[in-house]
Structures are given as structure tokens and as C-alpha cells.
Amino acid sequence: MFYNSLGYSGGAVRDNDNPRAKLPLKEELSKWYNELLWMAEVIDVRYPVKGLCAWYPFGFSLKSNVYNILRELLNVDHSEALFPLLIPKSEFMKEAEHIKGFEDEVYWVTHGGTEPLEVPLALRPTSETAIYPMYRLWVRSHTDLPLLIYQIVNTFRYETKHTRPLIRLREITSFKEAHTVHASWDEASLQVEAATKMYQQFYHRLAVPTIVSKRPEWDKFPGADYTMAVDTLMPDGRTLQIGTAHHLGTNFAKTFEITYEDVDGSKQYVNQTCYGISERCIAALISLHGDNHGLVLPPEVAPVQVVIVPIIFGEGKEVLVACKQVETELKASGIRVKLDNSDERPGAKYYKWELKGVPIRIEIGPKDLQKNSCMVVRRDTMQKQSTPLLKLNPVVEDLFKKIHQHLLESAKKHLDKSIIDCKTLEEVAGKLSLGIVRISWCGEQPCGLEIEEATGANILGVPVGNLGKMAGVCPVCGKSTMLKVLIAKTY
């Protein structure tokens, strides 16, 4: 048994007949999550630097499918680019408020070989100070605006807290960050709104329900005018921030001298936004949908969407021929399919592919061939149905839609029933273990900080839409207010 820096095992011998035998119950979420990442071959945290991990090919395929959705949504009006990893200290230190938010998390490169560098180089914790010196050169006129650019890169943050795979890391291997430039504050504000709506589309396709809220002033992105955040509720009742969008105003523009010439020929500072998503999106979909058998993956992102398991007695040539024919037909429809004709027993194969969250399993044996049919098994519900081989493709496509809808509805139902209204701080303290608490707030920082101190939880912010507007009384100062705020234990 191997214990890594996170304190959990990562090298136990697998039971070939039942590879999920040692998977903890999901009720022990932390243990279940940590072991599942390794057992299902998503990531391996045994790299000899704390907070860094290696992606298995299966996990990398899952990540690629997820980020392909993100690229698809972004590429409608954004352009993908790539900026350097190393940021000169002279540029990095320009924006004082921004740096203050990251100064304890920066990795510094101080030598080139054995020679000290004249200017130390920061490994990007985020890329504002790497990108904006280039924007100063690229933006000249109002005709250059708006500028919508994103990149998907690795970022480094020296996390001193307890690291968690895919949730709190020292290397974020797939950080999608968009950086946009606009002529006015209002145009930038509309872009922030568009970004959060796009993120909701993205998570809808992952069957992950979300809440969007405006972070309180003391919890906004360093250097921003305001921050909007996207959160989801994890199975243990804590919330996970899975996306942010920041209105930067002219703060960075003034620091990096990013200006444009308007239609009247006057020189104006640009307004900017930035918004990001990390592989926390993978952590969310794994945690929300998985069960005691392993992963449960939405069909759109599953590395293997259908696995075919032959049930063979003797040589089984006819069964294998039928299985290969099904494999060929499904692949021709663009479905990611795997024919498991290994020497393992059928039961071991079932457990293996359940662990990996394959949405549909097709079983074909001699008795099925006699009826020219097969057995189709859904991973999300474990329901089985006998299906004619000749009508298999439309059945599979229809089940993909039903599986996604079932996952989304189940997760949404859990989120909705876990938002609890309270009127007093004493009520909040008693209800926090059940999920997210909603309570009135006057909007003033002293009252907000007192709410956090009294409850031992975090104010997520004022949620957008009807969730955040309702008459009430601030539990601290007693003022009447129309604001509602969400409070939760967070990761």
C-alpha cells in the first residue's frame, strides 16, 4: 500500500474479479473521491511533488472531451491564443492590489542554469500581467474593440492549505482564462453577464446544476471592480466554486497603459474583463454523478460511450462476429465504442466498465443471437432492456439523451432541496450541514463579515435572479432590505 502526500492509498493490488471491491462508499466522500480518481484511472497523484498530478490516458480523454465543449462555446466569438508561462517581476509587480492577492502563492524562477537572473521570473498564477503588456501593443483604435481572447494553459500556485486532487492544486493543468477588452464599462459588464451565461450552458451539458452570484466586496478578484462566481453543491453539503467572471474596469488598463483612440480622436482607457474555469469542472461532474460502483459519466464527455461485452461459451465465433458488427455500426454513427474481448470473465468486465462510468453496456450471448437481440444496460440506473440488433443505433442515441436528462434532473433536485431559508444567525448555524442557507442582508460589509464570523461559513454572494431579491431584515443590524445572500461551507 502506497500513501502519498495527501494521505490516501494509491498502490493497492486490484482485485481482477471486482476492481471496485476496495472503493469506499460515497457517503465517505473524500475517501471515495480520492480512491476513485486512481481506480478509474483519471489521475495519479503519486508524482513526487505535492499538489501535482499526472493524467492517465483515460482521464486525459475525459478532460479533452469536457474542454472541447468549452472551446466550442468560446469559439463562437472568441479567439484562442497562447501567452508565455514566465512573467518578469517588473511586469508582475505593477498592479499592487492584484499582486497582494497572489504574493504568497507565486513560484519564482531565479536562475538560468547556474547564473542568477537579472530579473526574477514568476510562473503564472494567472495571466493578467503576462497578457496585458501585449494588449498595450495590440490595441490602438476603437476599431480593434471588442477584443475577445482566451487560452487554456497550466498555472502554478503555491497552495499552503491541504491540497485536493482537481480541486486545490499547485499546478492547475488546464486553466481556461479569457481576457476581453472593451470601449466602455457597460460593454464590459455585458461581457461578464455573457460569460456567466456561457458557463451555465457549459455546465448544463455536463449535467451539473449551478448558482451564479455576485461575490461580496472582500472576496472579489484582486484588482477587479466586481466578481461574479459560479458554484455548485457537492454531495457533502459544501459548495465548490467552478467558474468566475471579473469586471476589471480600467484598473489594469491604467497600470499597463492600454488605451484606444475613440471616434473623436481622443485617447481613452479600455475597460476589461477576465473569466476562468479550471479542472474543478471535472471534479464536480465526478462527485455529483458518481456512485458506489464508480464513475457515472454524461454520454457527451465519456471517453467510452458504449462497451460491448461478449458472453461466450466455448469458441463463441458467432457471438464475436455479431459483437464486431455492432461495434462497426456504432462507430460509423460517431459513437465511441469499445469491444471488450479480453480473457476476463463477464462479471469482471462489468465491474471494470461500471467503475469507468461507461454510459451504456451491450451484452451479447448465444441466447441473444437466437432472438437476434442483445441486452442493453444503462450505467446511471443499471436498468436493462432487451433490444433487437437491427434497431440498436437509434436506441443508443435515445438512451444517451435520457441518461443526460436523468443526471441533470437528479443533481438539480438535490441542489434545489438543499437551499434553505433562514431568518436568524442561530438558524443558519443549525442548517449549514444541510446545504446552502439563504438569508437577508443589508449589503454592508461590517454586517457581512459578522455573518461569516458568527456562522463559521462563507458568504457566496447575492445570487442573480429571483433567488437574490426578496424583502427581509438583516439579521445583524435589523435594517429592512430586498437583498438575499447565500451562505455555505466551501472547499
Residue pairs with C-beta under 8 A, 6 or more apart in sequence:
1 9
1 11
1 12
2 9
2 10
2 11
2 12
2 46
3 9
3 10
4 10
4 45
4 46
5 45
5 50
5 51
5 163
6 34
6 45
6 50
6 162
6 163
6 164
6 165
8 31
8 34
8 35
9 35
10 38
10 44
10 45
10 46
11 46
12 22
14 39
15 21
15 22
16 344
16 348
17 345
17 347
17 348
17 351
18 347
18 348
18 351
19 39
19 348
19 351
19 352
19 355
20 39
20 292
20 293
20 294
20 351
20 354
20 355
22 35
22 39
23 32
23 35
23 36
23 39
23 292
23 293
23 294
23 355
24 31
24 32
24 35
25 32
25 292
26 32
26 235
26 290
26 291
26 292
29 234
29 235
29 236
29 287
30 236
32 290
32 292
33 165
33 283
33 286
33 287
33 290
34 165
36 42
36 286
36 290
36 294
36 295
36 355
37 43
37 45
37 59
37 165
37 166
37 286
38 44
38 45
39 294
39 355
40 58
40 59
40 294
40 295
40 355
40 356
40 357
41 56
41 57
41 58
41 59
41 356
42 55
42 56
42 58
42 59
42 62
42 282
42 286
42 295
43 53
43 54
43 55
43 56
43 59
43 165
43 166
44 53
44 54
44 56
45 52
45 53
45 165
46 54
47 53
47 54
49 170
50 163
50 170
51 159
51 163
51 168
51 169
51 170
51 171
52 169
52 170
52 171
53 165
53 166
53 169
53 171
53 173
55 63
55 173
58 303
58 356
61 303
62 282
62 297
62 301
62 302
62 303
63 174
63 279
63 282
65 300
65 301
65 302
65 303
66 206
66 281
66 282
66 285
66 301
67 152
67 174
67 176
69 202
69 205
69 206
69 300
69 301
70 152
70 176
70 202
70 277
71 80
71 152
73 198
73 201
73 202
74 80
74 150
74 176
74 178
74 198
77 148
78 148
78 149
78 150
78 178
79 148
79 149
79 150
80 149
80 150
80 151
80 152
81 149
81 150
81 151
82 151
82 153
83 127
83 130
83 131
83 134
83 151
83 153
84 130
85 123
85 124
85 130
85 153
85 154
86 109
86 121
86 122
86 123
86 124
87 121
87 122
87 123
87 124
87 127
87 129
87 130
88 119
88 120
88 121
88 122
89 108
89 119
89 120
89 121
89 122
90 119
91 129
91 130
91 133
92 99
92 106
92 122
92 129
93 99
94 129
94 255
94 256
95 128
95 129
95 223
95 251
95 252
95 255
95 256
97 222
97 223
97 251
98 128
98 129
98 222
98 223
98 252
99 222
100 222
101 221
101 222
101 223
102 125
102 126
102 157
102 222
104 158
104 160
105 125
105 157
105 158
105 159
106 122
106 123
106 125
106 157
106 158
107 122
107 123
107 156
107 158
108 120
108 121
108 122
108 123
109 117
109 120
109 121
109 122
109 123
110 116
110 117
110 120
111 117
122 129
123 155
123 156
124 130
124 153
124 155
124 156
125 155
125 156
125 157
126 155
126 175
126 177
126 274
126 276
127 151
127 153
127 155
127 177
127 179
128 179
128 223
128 248
128 252
128 274
131 149
131 179
132 179
132 252
132 253
132 255
132 256
132 258
132 272
133 256
135 147
135 179
135 181
135 256
135 258
135 270
136 256
136 257
136 258
138 144
138 147
139 145
139 147
139 181
139 258
139 259
139 260
139 270
140 260
140 261
141 260
141 261
142 183
142 260
142 261
142 262
142 263
144 181
144 260
145 181
145 182
145 183
145 260
145 270
146 180
146 181
146 182
146 183
146 187
146 191
147 180
147 181
148 178
148 180
148 191
149 178
149 179
149 180
150 176
150 177
150 178
150 179
151 176
151 177
152 174
152 175
152 176
153 174
153 175
153 177
154 171
154 172
154 173
154 174
154 175
155 171
155 172
155 175
156 170
156 171
156 172
157 169
157 170
157 172
158 170
159 168
159 169
159 170
161 168
162 168
163 169
163 170
164 283
164 491
165 283
166 279
166 280
166 282
166 283
166 286
167 240
167 280
167 283
167 491
168 491
172 278
172 279
173 279
174 278
174 279
175 276
175 277
175 278
176 276
176 277
176 278
177 274
177 275
177 276
178 195
178 273
178 274
178 275
178 276
179 272
179 273
179 274
180 188
180 191
180 272
180 273
180 274
181 258
181 270
181 271
181 272
182 188
182 191
182 270
182 271
182 272
182 273
183 260
183 262
183 268
183 270
183 271
184 271
185 225
185 247
185 249
185 250
185 271
187 271
188 247
188 248
188 249
188 271
188 272
188 273
189 247
191 273
192 228
192 245
192 246
192 247
192 273
192 275
193 228
195 228
195 245
195 273
195 275
196 212
196 228
196 230
196 243
196 245
196 275
196 464
199 210
199 212
199 230
199 243
199 245
199 275
199 277
200 210
200 212
200 230
202 277
202 281
203 209
203 210
203 230
203 232
203 242
203 243
203 281
203 284
204 408
205 298
205 300
206 281
206 284
206 285
206 298
206 301
207 285
207 288
207 289
207 298
207 404
207 407
207 408
207 411
208 232
208 242
208 281
208 284
208 285
208 288
208 408
208 411
209 232
209 233
209 408
209 411
209 412
209 415
210 230
210 231
210 232
210 242
210 243
211 230
211 231
211 232
211 233
211 239
211 415
211 436
211 460
211 463
211 467
211 486
212 228
212 229
212 230
212 463
212 464
213 228
213 229
213 231
213 460
213 461
213 462
213 463
213 464
213 468
213 486
214 226
214 227
214 228
214 229
214 461
214 462
214 464
215 226
215 227
215 228
215 229
215 244
215 460
215 461
216 445
216 448
216 459
216 461
216 485
217 226
217 445
218 445
218 448
218 449
219 227
219 458
219 459
219 461
220 226
220 227
220 246
221 227
221 244
221 246
221 274
223 248
223 251
223 252
224 246
224 247
224 248
224 249
224 251
225 247
225 248
225 249
225 251
226 246
226 247
227 244
227 245
227 246
227 247
228 244
228 245
228 246
228 464
229 241
229 243
229 244
229 245
229 460
229 461
230 241
230 242
230 243
230 244
230 245
231 239
231 240
231 241
231 242
231 460
231 488
232 239
232 240
232 242
232 284
232 288
232 415
233 239
233 240
233 414
233 415
233 418
233 435
233 436
233 488
234 240
234 284
234 287
234 288
234 491
235 287
235 288
235 414
237 418
237 432
237 433
237 434
237 435
237 488
237 489
238 488
238 489
238 490
238 491
239 436
239 460
239 488
239 489
239 490
239 491
240 280
240 283
240 284
240 287
240 490
240 491
241 280
241 490
241 491
242 277
242 280
242 281
242 284
243 275
243 276
243 277
243 281
244 275
244 276
245 273
245 274
245 275
246 273
246 274
246 275
247 271
247 273
248 271
248 272
248 273
248 274
249 271
249 272
250 269
250 270
250 271
250 272
252 258
252 272
253 259
253 269
253 270
253 271
253 272
254 269
258 269
258 270
258 272
259 267
259 268
259 269
259 270
260 267
260 268
260 270
261 267
261 268
262 268
285 297
285 298
285 301
286 295
288 407
288 411
289 295
289 296
289 297
289 298
289 357
289 380
289 407
289 411
290 296
290 357
293 351
293 354
293 355
294 354
294 355
294 356
294 357
295 355
295 356
295 357
296 357
296 379
296 380
296 407
297 303
297 356
297 357
297 358
297 359
297 379
298 359
298 403
298 404
298 407
299 305
299 359
299 360
299 400
299 403
299 404
300 400
300 404
302 336
302 357
302 358
302 359
303 336
303 356
304 336
304 337
304 338
304 353
304 356
304 358
305 335
305 336
305 337
305 358
305 359
305 360
305 400
306 330
306 335
306 336
306 337
306 338
306 358
306 359
306 360
306 361
306 362
306 396
307 337
307 338
307 339
307 340
307 349
307 353
307 358
307 360
307 361
307 362
308 323
308 326
308 327
308 337
308 338
308 339
308 340
308 361
308 362
308 364
309 340
309 346
309 349
309 350
309 353
309 361
309 362
309 363
309 364
310 316
310 319
310 320
310 323
310 339
310 340
310 341
310 364
310 365
311 319
311 346
311 363
311 364
311 365
311 366
311 368
312 319
312 320
312 365
313 365
313 366
316 366
318 366
318 369
319 364
319 365
319 366
319 369
320 341
322 364
322 369
322 374
322 389
323 339
323 341
323 364
324 339
326 362
326 364
326 374
326 389
326 392
327 337
327 339
329 392
329 393
330 337
330 392
330 393
330 396
331 337
333 393
333 396
333 397
335 396
338 353
338 358
340 349
340 352
340 353
342 349
344 352
346 363
350 361
353 361
354 361
354 379
357 379
358 379
359 378
359 379
359 380
359 399
359 400
359 403
360 376
360 377
360 378
360 379
360 396
360 399
360 400
360 403
361 376
361 377
361 379
362 374
362 375
362 376
362 377
362 392
363 374
363 375
363 377
364 374
364 375
364 389
368 374
368 375
368 386
371 386
372 388
372 389
372 390
373 386
373 387
373 388
373 389
374 386
374 387
374 389
374 392
375 384
375 385
375 386
375 387
376 384
376 385
376 386
376 387
376 392
376 395
376 396
376 399
377 383
377 384
378 384
378 399
378 402
378 403
379 403
380 403
380 406
380 407
381 406
387 395
417 435
418 434
418 435
418 436
419 435
419 436
419 437
419 438
419 467
419 486
420 431
420 434
420 435
420 436
420 437
420 438
421 437
421 438
421 439
422 428
422 431
422 437
422 438
422 439
423 439
423 440
423 472
423 473
423 475
424 475
425 451
425 454
425 455
425 475
425 476
427 437
428 437
428 439
428 451
428 454
428 455
428 457
428 475
428 487
429 454
429 455
429 456
431 437
432 455
432 456
432 457
432 487
432 488
432 489
435 488
436 460
436 486
436 487
436 488
437 455
437 457
437 486
437 487
437 488
438 463
438 467
438 484
438 485
438 486
438 487
439 451
439 472
439 475
439 484
439 485
439 487
440 470
440 472
440 473
440 474
440 475
440 481
440 483
440 484
440 485
441 447
441 448
441 451
441 459
441 462
441 474
441 475
441 481
441 483
441 484
441 485
442 474
442 476
442 477
442 479
442 481
442 483
443 462
443 481
443 483
444 474
444 477
446 476
447 474
447 476
447 477
448 459
448 485
450 476
451 459
451 475
451 476
451 485
451 487
452 458
452 459
452 487
455 487
457 487
457 488
457 489
457 490
458 487
458 488
458 489
458 490
459 485
459 486
459 487
460 485
460 486
460 487
460 488
460 490
461 485
461 486
462 468
462 483
462 484
462 485
462 486
463 484
463 486
467 484
467 486
468 483
468 484
468 485
469 482
469 483
469 484
470 482
470 484
471 480
471 481
471 482
472 480
472 481
472 482
472 484
473 479
473 480
473 481
474 481
